[in-house]
């Protein structure tokens, strides 16, 4: 089951890539326009060799959209089913080419 919160999408995968490294920063996306961020709570974030982010979720892992103070912003928190997810950020077409959507 795909999980989407604003411009962040989590896609279930079978396992972490072998070269994925743990990352202390649990922010998946920053809101460039609003300052809001999509943050993993009580889960693990990894980065692959190509910069792709992955989330390993346990029983209490949530994805929270929060403002700079940590308060919940526009989207309600989502509880993730245990498993591994690849993170994708929505892109949009511009005359200059594809770019990440700015929140």
N, C-alpha and C positions, 0 to 999 in steps of 0.2 A: 504494500500500500504506500503510495506517495504521500509525503507530508509537505504541506506548504504553509508558510507564514510570511505574508507579504511577498517580497522579492526573493525569499530564500526557499529552496525546495530540497528536501531530503529524499534520496532514492535508496531503498533497501538493497544491500548487496550481500553476497555470501560471506566474505571475509575481508579483512584489511589487506591491502597490498603488502607484500613482504618488506618493502623498503619504507613504508610509512613510519614517520617518527612522531612520538608524542609531542604535543604542544601545550605549554602552560596557558597561553592566551585562549580563552574559550569563546571569544567573540567570532561569530561566523560572518557577519556583515555589519558595517557601520553606515548609519544614515548620514550621508554627506550633507544633505539639505537640512535635516531636522536634528541631527545629533543623537538620534535613537540608534540602538544597536540590537542585533539578534544574538543572544548569548545562551550557551549550553549550561544548564544548572545540574550538578550532580551526575555528570557524564564525562567522557574523555574525548578530546579533540586531537586528531592526528593530521599531519600534512604529508602528502606524497611527494615523490621526486619532482613532479611537474607542477607542484604548488596546489594541487587539488586537496581540499579539506575533506576529512572523514570524521564521523561521530560514532563512538561506541557507547551504546546506551545500556544502562542497567535498569532495574525495576523502578527507580524513582527519578529517572532523567527527564528533564523538561527543557523546552526551547522557549525562552522568554524574550519578548520585545520590550526593551526598557529605555527610559530616558537617561540623561547623564547622572541623575541622582540615584538611579537604580529602580525607580518606580515604574510600574507597568505602563507601557505606552500603547498606541493604537490597536495592537493585536493582543488577544488574550493568550496566556501561556498555554503551550501544548505539551501533553505528556507523551513521551515516545515509548513505543513498545521496545522491549529489550532486543538488541541486535546491532548491526553495523550499517551505517548509512553513508552514501556519498553526498556531498554538499554541492548544489548547483545554485548559482545566482542568476536571476532572470536577466536576459539581455534584450536590447531593443535595437532596431535598425535606425541608423542616421545616414545622411548622405556621405559621411566620412567612413562609414562601415559600422559593424556591430560594436556596442559598448554596453557595459553593465548598467542596469537601471539604478538610478540614484534615488534613494528613499528620502 
